Amino acid sequence: MSDVVVQHAEVGAVARAWDEQQVRLTAAAHQVGAVGESTGFTPRVAPLAGVFCARWSEHVADLGRAAEVRADGLRDSLRDFLDSDASSALGAVRLLGLTEEHR
């Protein structure tokens, strides 16, 4: 029989790393979107550059939202493991009384 072992600190650290990735991607999306709004492009290129930057900004923002979903999923999984551990421990304590003989 094998036991399921969860390294709680590791799961928490990975969730935080996904959170940090989300923050970086959200900032990058805003920066890319701002480039498309700048006037540094020639009149001939500006419309295409604006569309490209807008689409790229949307893509990066989508990646940021996906990173947040992963972080939330990891935290939800960790909560589930902790809840099941607590429930198992409580059940074991309740069963201890059944293993002893009382006269």
C-alpha distances in whole Angstrom, upper triangle without the diagonal:
4,7,10,13,16,19,22,25,24,24,27,29,28,29,32,33,33,35,38,38,39,42,43,43,45,47,47,48,51,52,52,54,57,57,58,61,63,66,65,65,69,70,69,65,64,64,61,60,59,57,55,54,54,51,50,49,48,45,44,44,42,40,40,39,36,35,35,33,30,31,31,28,26,27,26,23,23,24,22,19,21,22,19,18,21,21,17,19,22,20,18,22,23,21,22,25,24,22,26,29,32,35
4,7,9,13,16,18,21,20,20,23,25,24,26,29,29,29,32,34,34,35,38,39,39,41,44,44,45,47,49,49,51,53,54,55,57,59,62,62,62,65,66,66,62,61,60,58,56,56,54,52,51,51,48,46,46,45,42,41,41,39,36,36,36,33,31,32,30,27,27,28,25,22,24,23,20,19,22,19,16,19,20,17,16,19,19,16,18,21,20,19,22,24,22,23,26,26,24,27,31,34,37
4,6,10,13,15,18,18,17,20,22,22,23,26,27,27,29,31,32,33,36,37,37,39,41,42,43,45,47,47,49,51,52,53,55,57,61,60,61,64,65,64,61,60,59,57,55,54,53,51,50,49,47,45,44,43,41,39,39,37,35,34,34,31,29,30,28,25,25,25,22,20,21,20,17,16,18,16,13,15,17,14,12,16,16,13,15,18,17,16,19,21,20,21,24,24,23,26,29,32,36
4,7,10,12,15,15,14,17,19,19,20,23,23,24,26,28,28,29,32,33,34,35,38,38,39,42,43,43,45,47,49,50,52,54,57,57,57,60,61,61,57,56,55,53,51,51,49,47,46,45,43,41,41,39,37,36,35,33,31,31,30,27,26,26,24,21,21,21,18,16,17,17,13,13,15,13,10,12,14,12,11,15,15,13,15,18,18,17,20,22,21,22,26,26,25,28,32,34,38
4,7,9,12,12,11,14,16,16,17,20,21,22,24,26,26,28,30,31,32,34,36,37,38,40,41,42,44,46,47,48,50,52,56,55,56,59,60,60,56,55,54,52,50,50,48,46,45,44,42,40,40,39,36,35,34,33,30,30,29,26,25,25,23,20,20,20,18,15,16,16,13,12,14,13,10,11,14,12,11,14,16,14,15,18,19,18,21,23,23,23,27,27,26,29,33,35,39
4,6,9,8,8,11,13,13,14,16,18,18,20,22,23,24,26,28,28,30,32,33,34,37,38,39,40,42,44,45,47,49,52,52,52,56,57,57,53,52,51,49,47,47,45,43,42,41,39,37,36,35,33,31,31,29,27,26,26,23,21,21,20,17,16,17,15,12,12,13,10,8,11,11,8,9,13,12,10,14,16,15,16,19,20,19,22,24,24,25,29,29,29,31,35,37,41
4,6,5,6,9,10,11,12,14,15,17,19,20,21,23,25,26,27,29,31,32,33,35,36,37,39,41,42,44,46,47,51,50,51,54,56,56,52,51,51,49,46,46,45,43,41,40,39,37,36,35,33,31,30,29,26,25,25,23,21,21,20,17,16,17,16,12,13,14,12,9,12,13,10,11,15,15,13,15,18,17,18,21,22,22,23,26,27,27,31,32,31,33,37,39,43
4,5,5,6,9,10,11,12,14,16,17,18,20,21,23,25,26,27,29,30,32,33,35,36,38,39,41,43,44,46,49,49,50,54,55,55,51,50,50,48,45,45,44,42,40,39,38,36,34,34,32,30,29,28,25,24,24,22,19,19,19,16,14,15,14,10,10,12,10,7,10,11,9,9,12,13,12,14,17,17,17,19,21,21,23,25,26,27,30,31,31,33,37,39,43
4,6,5,6,9,10,11,12,14,15,16,18,20,21,23,24,26,27,29,30,32,33,34,36,38,39,41,43,44,47,47,48,52,53,54,50,48,48,47,44,43,43,41,38,38,37,35,33,33,31,29,28,28,25,23,23,22,19,18,19,16,14,15,15,12,11,14,13,10,12,15,12,12,16,17,15,17,20,20,20,22,25,24,26,28,29,30,33,34,34,36,40,42,45
4,5,5,6,9,10,10,12,14,15,16,18,20,21,22,24,26,27,28,31,31,33,34,36,37,39,41,42,46,45,46,50,51,51,48,46,46,44,42,41,41,38,36,36,35,32,31,31,29,26,26,26,23,21,22,20,17,17,18,14,13,15,14,10,11,14,12,10,14,15,13,14,17,18,17,19,22,22,22,25,27,26,28,31,31,32,35,36,36,38,42,44,48
4,5,5,6,9,10,11,12,14,15,17,19,20,21,23,25,26,27,29,30,31,33,35,36,38,40,41,45,44,45,49,50,50,46,45,45,43,40,40,39,37,35,34,33,31,29,29,27,25,24,23,20,19,19,17,15,14,14,11,9,11,10,7,8,10,9,7,11,12,11,12,15,16,15,18,20,20,21,24,25,26,27,30,30,31,35,36,36,38,42,43,47
4,5,5,6,9,10,11,12,14,15,17,19,20,21,23,24,26,27,29,30,32,33,35,37,38,40,43,43,44,48,49,49,46,44,44,42,40,39,38,36,34,34,33,30,29,28,27,24,23,23,20,18,18,17,14,13,14,12,9,10,11,8,7,10,10,8,10,13,12,12,15,17,16,18,21,21,22,24,26,27,28,30,31,32,35,37,37,39,43,44,48
4,5,5,6,9,10,11,12,14,15,17,18,20,21,22,24,26,27,28,30,32,33,35,37,38,41,41,42,46,47,48,44,42,42,41,38,37,37,35,33,32,32,29,27,27,26,23,23,22,20,18,19,17,14,14,15,13,10,12,13,10,10,14,13,11,14,17,16,16,19,20,20,21,24,25,25,27,29,30,31,33,35,35,38,40,40,42,46,47,51
4,5,5,6,9,10,10,12,14,15,16,18,20,21,22,25,26,27,28,30,31,33,35,36,40,39,40,44,45,45,42,40,40,38,36,35,34,32,30,30,29,26,25,25,23,20,20,20,17,15,16,14,11,12,13,10,8,11,11,8,9,13,12,11,14,16,16,17,19,21,20,22,25,25,26,29,30,31,32,35,36,37,40,41,41,43,47,49,52
4,5,5,6,9,10,11,13,14,15,17,19,20,21,23,25,26,27,29,30,32,34,35,39,39,40,43,44,44,41,39,39,37,35,34,33,31,29,29,28,25,24,23,22,19,18,18,15,13,14,12,9,9,10,7,4,7,8,6,7,10,10,10,12,15,15,15,18,20,20,21,24,25,26,28,29,30,32,34,35,36,39,40,41,43,47,48,52
4,5,5,6,9,10,11,12,14,15,17,18,20,21,23,24,26,27,29,31,32,33,37,37,38,42,43,44,40,38,38,37,34,33,33,31,28,28,28,25,23,23,22,19,18,18,16,13,14,14,10,10,12,10,7,10,12,9,9,13,14,13,15,17,18,18,20,22,22,23,26,27,28,30,32,33,34,36,37,38,41,43,43,45,49,50,54
4,5,5,6,9,10,11,12,14,15,16,18,20,21,22,24,26,27,29,31,32,35,35,36,40,41,41,38,36,36,35,32,31,31,29,26,26,26,23,21,22,20,17,17,17,14,12,14,13,9,10,12,10,8,11,13,11,12,15,16,15,17,20,20,20,23,25,25,26,29,30,30,32,34,35,36,39,40,41,44,45,45,48,51,53,57
4,5,5,6,9,10,10,12,14,15,16,18,20,21,22,24,26,27,29,30,34,34,35,38,39,39,36,34,34,32,30,29,28,26,24,24,23,20,19,19,17,14,14,14,11,9,10,9,5,6,9,7,5,9,10,9,11,14,14,14,17,19,19,20,23,24,25,26,28,30,31,33,34,35,37,39,40,41,44,45,46,48,52,53,57
4,5,5,6,9,10,11,13,14,15,17,19,20,21,23,25,26,28,29,33,33,34,38,39,39,36,34,34,32,30,29,28,27,24,23,23,21,19,18,17,15,13,14,12,9,10,10,7,6,9,9,6,9,11,11,11,14,15,15,17,19,20,21,23,25,25,27,29,30,31,33,35,36,37,39,41,42,45,46,46,49,52,54,57
4,5,5,6,9,10,11,12,14,16,17,18,20,21,23,25,26,27,31,31,32,36,37,38,34,32,33,31,29,28,28,26,23,23,23,20,18,19,18,14,14,15,12,10,12,12,9,9,12,12,9,12,15,14,14,17,19,18,20,23,23,24,26,28,28,29,32,33,34,36,38,39,40,42,43,44,47,49,49,51,55,56,60
4,5,5,6,9,10,10,12,14,15,16,18,20,21,23,25,26,29,29,30,34,35,35,32,30,30,29,26,25,25,23,20,20,20,17,15,16,14,11,11,12,9,7,10,10,7,8,11,10,10,13,15,14,15,18,19,19,21,24,24,25,27,29,30,31,33,34,35,37,39,40,41,43,45,46,49,50,50,53,57,58,62
4,5,5,6,9,10,10,12,14,15,16,18,20,21,23,25,28,28,29,33,34,34,31,29,29,27,25,24,23,22,19,18,18,16,14,14,13,10,9,10,8,4,7,8,5,6,9,10,9,11,14,14,15,17,19,19,21,23,24,25,27,29,30,31,33,34,36,37,39,40,42,43,45,46,49,50,51,53,57,58,62
4,6,5,6,9,10,11,12,14,16,17,19,21,22,23,27,27,28,32,33,34,30,28,28,28,25,23,24,22,19,19,19,17,14,15,15,11,10,12,11,7,10,12,9,9,13,13,12,14,17,17,17,20,21,21,23,25,27,27,29,31,32,33,35,36,37,39,41,42,43,45,47,48,51,52,53,55,59,60,63
4,5,5,6,9,10,11,12,14,15,17,19,20,21,25,25,26,30,31,32,28,26,27,26,23,22,22,20,17,17,18,15,13,14,14,10,10,12,10,8,11,13,10,11,15,15,14,17,19,19,20,22,24,24,26,28,29,29,31,34,34,35,37,39,40,41,43,45,46,48,49,50,53,54,55,57,61,62,66
4,5,5,6,9,10,10,12,14,15,17,19,20,24,23,24,28,29,29,26,24,24,23,20,19,19,17,14,14,14,11,9,11,10,6,6,9,7,5,9,10,9,10,13,14,14,16,18,19,20,22,24,24,26,28,29,30,32,34,35,36,38,39,41,42,44,45,47,48,50,51,54,55,56,58,62,63,67
4,5,5,6,9,10,11,12,15,16,17,19,23,23,24,28,28,29,26,24,23,23,20,18,18,17,14,13,14,12,9,10,10,7,6,9,9,6,8,11,10,10,13,15,15,16,19,20,20,22,24,25,26,28,30,31,32,34,35,36,38,40,41,42,44,46,47,49,50,52,54,56,56,59,62,63,67
4,5,5,6,9,10,11,13,15,16,17,21,21,22,26,27,28,25,23,23,22,19,18,19,17,14,14,15,13,10,12,13,9,9,12,12,9,12,15,13,14,17,18,17,19,22,23,23,25,27,28,29,31,33,33,35,37,38,39,41,43,43,45,47,48,49,51,53,54,57,58,59,61,65,66,70
4,5,5,6,8,10,11,13,14,15,19,19,20,24,25,26,22,20,21,20,17,16,16,15,11,12,13,10,8,10,11,7,8,11,11,9,13,15,14,15,18,19,19,21,23,24,25,27,28,29,31,33,34,35,37,39,39,41,43,44,45,47,49,50,51,53,55,56,59,60,60,63,66,68,72
4,5,5,6,9,10,11,13,15,18,19,19,23,24,24,21,19,19,18,15,13,14,12,9,9,10,8,4,7,8,5,5,9,9,9,11,13,13,14,17,18,19,21,23,24,25,27,28,29,31,33,34,35,37,39,40,41,43,44,46,47,49,50,52,53,55,56,59,60,61,63,67,68,72
4,6,5,6,9,10,11,13,16,17,18,22,23,24,21,18,18,18,15,13,14,14,10,10,12,10,7,9,11,9,8,12,13,11,13,16,16,17,19,21,21,22,25,26,27,28,31,31,32,35,36,37,38,41,42,43,44,46,47,49,50,52,53,55,57,58,61,62,63,65,69,70,73
4,5,5,6,9,10,11,14,14,16,20,21,22,19,17,18,17,14,13,14,13,9,10,13,11,8,11,13,10,11,14,15,13,16,19,18,19,22,23,23,25,27,28,29,31,33,33,35,37,38,39,41,43,44,45,47,49,50,51,53,54,55,57,59,60,63,64,65,67,71,72,76
4,5,5,7,9,10,14,13,14,18,19,20,16,14,15,14,11,10,11,9,6,7,9,7,5,9,10,9,10,13,14,13,16,18,18,20,22,23,24,26,28,29,30,32,33,34,36,38,39,40,42,44,45,46,48,49,51,52,54,55,57,58,60,61,64,65,66,68,72,73,77
4,5,5,7,9,13,14,14,17,18,19,16,13,13,13,10,8,10,9,6,5,8,8,5,8,11,10,10,13,15,14,16,19,19,20,22,24,25,26,28,30,31,32,34,35,36,38,40,41,42,44,46,47,48,50,51,53,54,56,57,59,60,62,65,66,67,69,73,74,77
4,5,5,6,10,11,13,16,17,19,16,13,14,14,11,9,12,12,8,9,12,11,9,12,14,13,13,17,18,17,19,22,22,23,25,27,27,28,31,32,33,35,37,38,39,41,42,43,44,47,48,49,51,52,54,55,57,58,59,61,63,64,67,68,69,71,75,76,80
4,5,5,9,8,10,13,15,16,13,10,12,12,9,8,11,10,7,9,12,11,10,13,15,14,15,18,19,19,21,23,23,25,27,28,29,31,33,34,35,37,38,39,41,43,44,45,47,49,50,51,53,54,56,57,59,60,62,63,65,66,69,70,71,73,77,78,82
4,6,8,9,9,12,13,14,11,8,9,9,6,4,7,8,5,7,10,10,9,12,14,14,15,18,19,19,21,23,24,25,27,29,30,31,33,35,36,37,39,40,42,43,45,46,48,49,51,52,54,55,57,58,60,61,63,64,66,67,70,71,72,74,78,79,83
4,7,9,10,12,13,14,12,9,10,11,9,6,10,11,8,9,13,13,12,14,17,17,17,20,21,21,23,25,26,27,29,31,31,33,35,36,37,39,41,42,43,45,47,47,49,51,52,53,55,57,58,59,61,63,64,65,67,69,71,72,73,76,79,80,84
4,6,8,11,12,14,12,9,11,13,10,9,12,13,10,12,15,15,14,17,19,19,19,22,24,23,25,28,28,29,32,33,33,35,37,38,39,41,43,44,45,47,49,49,51,53,54,55,57,59,60,61,63,65,66,67,69,71,73,74,75,78,81,82,86
4,6,8,9,12,10,8,11,13,10,10,14,14,13,14,18,18,17,20,22,22,23,26,27,27,29,31,32,33,35,37,37,39,41,42,43,45,47,48,49,51,52,53,55,57,58,59,61,63,64,65,67,68,70,71,73,74,77,78,79,81,85,86,90
4,7,9,12,10,8,12,13,10,11,14,14,13,15,18,18,18,21,22,22,23,26,27,27,29,31,32,33,36,37,37,39,41,42,43,45,47,48,49,51,53,53,55,57,58,59,61,63,64,65,67,69,70,72,73,75,77,78,79,82,85,86,90
4,6,8,6,5,9,10,8,9,12,12,12,15,17,17,17,20,22,22,23,26,27,27,30,31,32,34,36,37,38,40,42,43,44,46,47,48,50,52,53,54,56,58,59,60,62,63,65,66,68,69,71,72,74,75,78,79,80,82,86,87,91
4,5,5,6,9,10,10,11,14,15,15,17,19,20,21,23,25,25,27,29,30,31,33,35,35,37,39,40,41,43,45,46,47,49,51,52,53,55,57,58,59,61,62,64,65,67,68,70,71,73,74,76,77,79,82,82,83,86,89,91,94
4,6,5,8,10,10,11,13,15,16,17,19,20,21,23,25,26,27,29,31,32,33,35,36,38,40,41,42,44,45,47,48,50,51,53,54,56,57,59,60,62,63,64,66,68,69,70,72,74,75,76,78,80,82,83,84,87,90,91,95
4,6,7,8,9,11,13,14,15,17,19,20,21,23,24,26,27,29,30,32,33,35,36,38,39,41,42,44,45,47,48,50,51,53,54,56,57,59,60,62,63,65,66,67,69,71,72,73,75,76,78,80,82,83,84,87,90,91,95
4,6,6,6,9,10,11,12,14,16,16,18,20,21,22,24,26,27,28,30,31,33,34,36,37,39,40,42,43,45,46,48,49,51,52,54,55,57,58,60,61,63,64,66,67,68,70,72,73,74,76,79,80,80,83,87,88,92
4,6,5,6,9,10,10,12,14,15,16,18,20,21,22,24,25,26,28,30,31,33,34,36,37,39,40,42,43,44,46,48,49,51,52,53,55,57,58,59,61,62,64,65,67,68,70,71,73,75,77,78,79,82,85,86,90
4,5,5,6,9,10,11,12,14,15,17,18,20,21,23,25,26,27,29,30,32,33,35,36,38,39,41,42,43,45,47,48,49,51,53,54,55,57,58,60,61,63,64,66,67,69,70,72,74,76,77,78,81,84,85,89
4,5,5,6,9,10,11,12,14,15,17,18,20,21,23,24,26,27,29,30,32,33,35,36,38,39,41,42,43,45,47,48,50,51,52,54,56,57,58,60,62,63,64,66,68,69,70,72,75,75,76,79,82,84,87
4,5,5,6,8,10,10,12,14,15,16,18,20,21,22,24,26,27,28,30,31,33,34,36,37,39,40,42,43,45,46,48,49,51,52,54,55,57,58,60,61,62,64,66,67,68,70,73,74,74,77,81,82,86
4,5,5,6,9,10,10,12,14,15,16,18,20,21,22,24,26,27,29,30,31,33,35,36,37,39,41,42,43,45,47,48,49,51,52,54,55,57,58,60,61,63,64,66,67,69,72,72,73,76,79,81,84
4,6,5,6,8,10,11,12,14,15,17,19,20,21,23,24,26,27,29,30,32,33,35,36,37,39,41,42,43,45,47,48,49,51,53,54,55,57,58,59,61,63,64,65,68,70,71,72,74,78,79,83
4,5,5,6,8,10,11,12,14,15,17,18,20,21,23,25,26,27,29,30,32,33,35,36,38,39,41,42,44,45,47,48,50,51,52,54,56,57,58,60,62,63,64,66,69,69,70,73,76,78,82
4,5,5,6,8,10,10,12,14,15,16,18,20,21,22,24,26,27,28,30,32,33,34,36,37,39,40,42,43,45,46,48,49,51,52,54,55,57,58,60,61,63,64,67,68,69,71,75,76,80
4,5,5,6,9,10,10,12,14,15,16,18,20,21,23,25,26,27,29,31,32,33,35,36,37,39,41,42,43,45,47,48,49,51,53,54,55,57,58,60,61,63,66,66,67,70,73,75,78
4,5,5,6,9,10,11,13,14,15,17,19,20,21,23,25,26,27,29,31,31,33,35,36,37,39,41,42,43,45,47,48,49,51,52,53,55,57,58,59,62,64,65,65,68,72,73,77
4,5,5,6,9,10,11,12,14,15,17,19,20,21,23,25,26,27,29,30,32,33,35,36,38,39,41,42,44,45,46,48,50,51,52,54,56,57,58,60,63,63,64,67,70,72,76
4,5,5,6,9,10,11,12,14,15,17,18,20,21,23,24,26,27,29,30,32,33,35,36,38,39,41,42,43,45,46,48,49,51,52,54,55,57,59,61,62,63,66,69,70,74
4,6,5,6,9,10,10,12,14,15,17,18,20,21,22,25,26,27,29,30,31,33,35,36,37,39,41,42,43,45,46,48,49,51,52,54,55,57,60,60,61,64,67,69,72
4,5,5,6,9,10,11,13,14,15,17,19,20,21,23,25,26,27,29,30,31,33,35,36,37,39,41,42,43,45,47,48,49,51,52,54,56,58,59,59,62,66,67,71
4,5,5,6,9,10,11,13,14,15,17,19,20,21,23,24,26,27,29,30,32,33,35,36,38,39,41,42,44,45,46,48,50,51,52,54,57,58,58,61,65,66,70
4,5,5,6,9,10,11,13,14,15,17,18,20,21,23,24,26,27,29,30,32,33,35,36,37,39,41,42,43,45,47,48,49,51,53,55,56,57,60,63,64,68
4,5,5,6,9,10,11,12,14,15,16,19,20,21,23,24,26,27,29,30,31,33,35,36,37,39,41,42,43,45,47,48,49,51,54,54,55,58,61,63,66
4,5,5,6,9,10,11,12,14,15,17,19,20,21,23,24,26,27,29,30,31,33,35,36,37,39,41,42,43,45,47,48,49,52,53,53,56,60,61,65
4,5,5,6,9,10,11,12,14,16,17,18,20,21,23,24,26,27,29,30,32,33,35,36,38,39,41,42,44,45,47,48,51,52,52,55,59,60,64
4,5,5,6,9,10,11,12,14,15,16,18,20,21,22,24,26,27,28,30,31,33,34,36,37,39,40,42,43,45,47,49,50,51,54,57,58,62
4,5,5,6,9,10,10,12,14,15,16,18,20,21,23,24,25,27,29,30,31,33,35,36,37,39,41,42,43,45,48,48,49,52,55,57,60
4,5,5,6,9,10,11,13,14,15,17,18,20,21,23,24,26,27,29,30,32,33,35,36,37,39,41,42,44,46,47,48,51,54,55,59
4,5,5,6,8,10,11,12,14,15,16,18,20,21,22,24,26,27,28,30,31,33,34,36,37,39,40,42,45,46,46,49,53,54,57
4,5,5,6,9,10,10,12,14,15,16,18,20,21,22,24,25,27,28,30,31,32,34,36,37,38,40,43,44,45,47,51,52,56
4,5,5,6,9,10,10,12,14,15,16,18,20,21,22,24,25,27,28,30,31,33,35,36,37,39,42,42,43,46,49,51,54
4,5,5,6,9,10,11,12,14,15,17,18,20,21,23,24,26,27,29,30,32,33,35,36,38,40,41,42,45,48,49,53
4,5,5,6,9,10,10,12,14,15,16,18,20,21,22,24,26,27,28,30,31,33,34,36,39,40,41,43,47,48,51
4,5,5,6,9,10,10,12,14,15,16,18,20,21,22,24,26,27,28,30,31,33,35,37,38,39,41,45,46,50
4,5,5,6,9,10,11,12,14,15,16,18,20,21,22,24,25,27,29,30,31,33,36,36,37,40,43,45,49
4,5,5,6,9,10,10,12,14,15,16,18,20,21,22,24,26,27,28,30,32,34,35,36,39,42,43,47
4,5,5,6,9,10,10,12,14,15,16,18,20,21,22,24,26,27,28,30,33,34,35,37,41,42,45
4,5,5,6,9,10,11,12,14,15,16,18,20,21,22,24,26,27,29,31,32,33,35,39,40,44
4,5,5,6,9,10,10,12,14,15,16,18,20,21,23,24,26,27,30,31,31,34,38,39,43
4,5,5,6,8,10,10,12,14,15,16,18,20,21,22,24,26,28,29,30,33,36,37,41
4,5,5,6,8,10,10,12,14,15,16,18,20,21,22,24,27,27,28,31,35,36,39
4,5,5,6,9,10,10,12,14,15,16,18,20,21,22,25,26,27,29,33,34,38
4,5,5,6,9,10,10,12,14,15,17,18,20,21,24,25,26,28,32,33,37
4,5,5,6,9,10,11,12,14,15,17,18,20,22,23,25,27,31,32,35
4,5,5,6,8,10,10,12,14,15,16,18,21,21,22,25,29,30,34
4,5,5,6,9,10,10,12,14,15,17,20,20,21,24,27,29,32
4,5,5,6,9,10,11,12,14,16,18,19,20,23,26,27,31
4,5,5,6,9,10,11,12,14,17,17,19,21,25,26,29
4,5,5,6,9,10,10,12,15,16,16,19,23,24,28
4,5,5,6,9,10,11,14,15,16,18,21,23,26
4,5,5,6,9,10,12,14,15,17,20,21,25
4,5,5,6,9,11,11,13,15,19,20,23
4,5,5,6,9,10,11,13,17,18,22
4,5,5,8,10,11,12,16,17,20
4,6,6,8,10,12,15,15,19
4,5,5,7,9,12,14,18
4,5,5,7,11,12,16
4,6,6,8,9,13
4,6,8,9,13
4,7,9,13
4,6,10
4,7
4
